[in-house]
Amino acid sequence: MMNFRKKRNPAVVEMEIQALKRLIERRNGWLMNPENRMRSTYEAVRQDTQSIELQVIELEKELNELLQNTNF
């Protein structure tokens, strides 16, 4: 399958990474709270947080590629 994604601005990708990392920090704080472990939403939040962590890894790879291919 061909990737038709346009080349994005590295600054935008970096801001997206920072926002997702802040979200992960807040979620990890929520997940560490023993009271929240009893909530029915705990497992869904945990899985979603793991998914966001993987998304950050992919975005960091994209950022590195963009920075390597950018001619300043």
Buried (B, 14 or more C-beta within 10 A) or exposed (E): EEEEEEEEEBEEBBEBBEEBBEBBEEBEEBBEEEEBEEEEEBEEBBEEBEEBBEBBEEBBEBBEEBEEEEEE
